[in-house]
Amino acid sequence: MMTAGTTATLTSGRLSAEISTLGAELVRLRDGEGRDLLWNGDPAFWTGRAPLLFPIVGALPQDAFSHEGRRYSMHKHGFARRSLFDLVEASGEHALFRLLPSAETRAHYPFDFVLDMAFAIVDDTLSIEATVRNPGAESLPASFGFHPAFLWPLPYGGTRADHRLLFETAEPDPVHRPVDGLLSTATEPSPAAGGVLAPEDTMFERDAFIFLNVRSRRVRFGVPGQPGIEVAFPGMPQLGVWTKPGAPYLCIEPWHGYATPEGDTRPFVEKPGLAHIPPGGEERFAMTVSWRPRIS
């Protein structure tokens, strides 16, 4: 087992990344000129940088669930982000981290699992892929989410007000908000109905926007006409967008799963948004972050 704080560094010359064994969290992302693209975790706003959300996304009612007659407590977004992963292998362009069940995880989540996190850099793209395997004898109910916080503003000129989040396609469906950590049953108009979201602090005074059935498979973030980033998330059906008002970051969060809806009393294994992985099976969840010389 690696010690907390151990990191693997990946680089292509056009992009570089550091990933910590604590949470298998991306803690630094820089362009080819060494300019930071990722939030630095300043505790004045938020200590996260790019935490991994597993085995739940969002919160459970009373932060707990019952399974086969026993009650388990589990905090919002699960335990992976606070767990120490093994660094299985690392090279200059690739790293693999692994989390296995322990007495501590079983106290909160009684299911068998193997969580592998593979990171790779090729040219100007960082790929992140989670593979969740089920070595147990019963179905494995799990969600997975990415939660990267990108600098807002990015280091290419322009103010925060100049930045745009450009969706691949229009997103006319109403969006949800968290309510006491749970998914609101009420909706509100999409802030990206035309495919463009102009983020403002006031938008996030009631927490994140949750695109429950996002149509786009990629978004771009930055000042139009300037360099920026592209986040692609094939196969991830939900997207969260969040910041803490006044904080210099914007979180772009592809998810497979979401918080328990308000008033939902179904058993945990019937929770909406879960993947159900059969014994001996696996499920993969992936995203990429690419540097782009011009956002449009």
N, C-alpha and C positions, 0 to 999 in steps of 0.2 A: 504494500500500500504506500502510495506517495504521500509526502507530507503536505499540509495545507500551504497554499501559496506557490507551489511548484507550477511553472508554466512551460508550455511548448510554444516555440516561435516558428511561424511559417512565413515564407517570403518568395515572391516571384520577381522582385525588382520593380514591379509596377504596383504591388500591393503587399502589405505585411500585416500580420495578425499575431496576437498573443492570446493563448487560451490557458486558463487556470484549471488545476485539478479540483479546486473547490467549486463544485457545481458544474464542471466542464463549461465554464462561462467564458465567452469571448470578452476579454478585458481591454484589448487595444486593437484598433484597426487604423492603419495609416495608408495614405496614397504613396506613390512612388517618390514624392518629394519630402516624405516624412511628416506630412500634415495630418493631424488627427481628424478622424471622421466619427469616432465613437465617443459618447459621453464618458467622463472620467470618474463617475461614482462619488462626487462630492456629497458628503452627508448633509450639507446645508439644504440640499434638495431631495436627493434620493441616492442610496448607496448602490443600487443596482446599476449594471452596465448593459448586460444582455443575458439575463437569467433564463434558464430552461424551465418550462412549466410541465411537471410530471409528478404523479399520475393523474392530476386533475388540472383543469384550467379554470380560473375563477374560484369561487367559494362554494362551500356546502352550507346548508342551513345549520346554524349553531356550530359550524366548523366540525361537523361530525357526521358519521353514517353508521348504519347497522348492517351486519352480514352474518348470517347463520347464528343469530341470537346473541351476538357480541357487538358492543358499540366501540367504534374506533374514532379517535380525534384526528383531524388533519387540517392544517391551516391552508389558507388561500394559496392557490397555485402549486400545492404539493410540496414534497420534501427534496426533490432532486437538486434544487438550487442551493440547498444548504448541506448537501452530501459531498463527501470526498470520493472522487472517482479514481480508479486506477488508470494510469497512463500506460496503455498496452503497447503502443508503438509510436514512434515519431521520427520524421525525417524533415528535411528543409521545406517540403511542400505539403506534407500530410501528417496528420496525427489522429490517433484513435484512443478514445477514453471509454471506460466501462464502469457501470454501476450494477452491483448485485445486491440481492436482499441481505439484510442483516437483522439482528435482534431489534435494532432501533427502527428500521423501516417496517418490520412486521408488527411492531406495536401500533402502527398507524395504518397499515395496509397489508392484509393477510395473504396477498397473492404472490405467486412465484413470477419472477420476471428477470430478463437480462436487458439492460439499456446500454446500447453502444452509440457513441457519438463520434462521427467521422468528420473531420475538418480537412479541407484541401484548398490550396490556392493554385490556380492556373491563370497566367497572364494577369488580367485585371479583375478576376472574379474569385470570391471566396464562396465555396460550397460547404454547407452544413447539412448533414443527414443523420437523423436519429433512426435507429432500428430497435424496435421493441420486440423481443422474442418471448414466447411462452413455453418454458420448460416444464410447466406443471400439468396436472391431470384435469383441471377445470378451466373453463373459459376465462380469459384475462380481460377484465374491463379497464380501459385506460384511455386517457386523453393526453395530448401532447401539444405544447405551444412554444413559440419563439417570442422573445420580448426585448429585442435590441433597441437601444436608445441612441439615436444619431444626433450629432451636434446640430443645434438650431440657434444661430446661423452656422452653416457650413463655412469652411475657411477659404471661400473664393470670392468674397465681396458681396455686397448687398446686405440689407437689414433683415431681421426676422420677418418683417412685414412683406418683404419681397419674395419670400420662399413660397413654393407651391408643392403640393402633393398631387402628381398627375397619375390618374388611374388609366389602365389600358383601355377601358371602355366605360361608358356611362354607368353610374350606380344609382338608379332611381328608387330602389327599394328602401322603405323606411328603416331607420337604425334604432338600436336599443341602447340603453345606458345601464351601468351597474346601479343597484339600489341596495345599500347595506351589504355590498359584496355579491348579491344575487343578480340574476338577469331580470331587468324590468319586463313586465308584461306589456306596458305601454310603449309606444314607439313615437318617433318624431321624424320629420322630413330629413332625407339624406343631405349631408353637407357637401356631397360630391355627386349630386344628381347628374350634372353635366360632364362628369369625369374629372373635375378639378376641385381640389379642396385648398382653400387659402387659410391656413391655420392662424388662429388668434387665441390669446390667453383666455378670453371670456368664453370661448367655446368649451373649455375644459373645466369650468367651475363646477360642473356636475359630473365630473369624472370622464371616462373614455367614451368614444363612439365605438359601437360594436356593429360591424357589418355581418349579419348572421348568415347571409347567403351571398357572399361577395362574388361578383361576376368576373372581375379582373383576375388575371393570373400573375400580374406584375404591376408595380407602381414605380414612379420616378420621383425623387425629392431633390429640390434645390431651387436656385434662382433661374428661371427660364433664360436660356442663352449662355449660362455659365456652367462650369463643371458641377457634377453632382453624383448621386448614387441611384442605382436601380435595384429594387428588391423583388425577386421572383419567388413564387411560392406554389408550384404545381401540386395539385392534390390537397391543398389546405383549404377547407371550405369556409373558414371564418377569418375575419381580419379585425383587429383592434387598433385604434389610433388614440394615443394618450400623451399628455404631459401634465406636469404639475404647473399651474399657472405661474408664470414668471421664470420658470426654469429654462436653461438654455439647451434643451434637448426635445426631440420628438420621437416617441416610440412608434414603430411600425411593426405590428405583431401578428404574424400568420399563426392561426390556431387550427387544431382539430379537436373541437370541444369548446365548452363554455360553462359559465357558472350555472348552478341550478336555477331554473326560473322561479320567480316569486310564487309561493303557494303550492309548488309541486311537491307532492308527498310520496311519489313512487320510490321503491327501494333503490339503493345505489346502483345495482346492476342494471336497472332500467333507466338510469339517468340519461336525458337527451344529450347527444353529442359524443357519447363514448364510442370508441372502437372496441369490438369484441373479438379478441384474438384467440383462435382455437388452440387446444393443446398441440404443441409441436409447431405452431405457426408463428408468423412474424408480420409486423406492420411497419412501413417506413414513412417518415415525415421529413420533408426537405425544404430548404430555402437556399437562395443564393443572394449575395450582395456584390454588385459590380460597380466599379468606378466608371463613370461616363464623362467624356470630355465636354459634352454639351447636353443640357437638359432641354427637351422640347416635347 
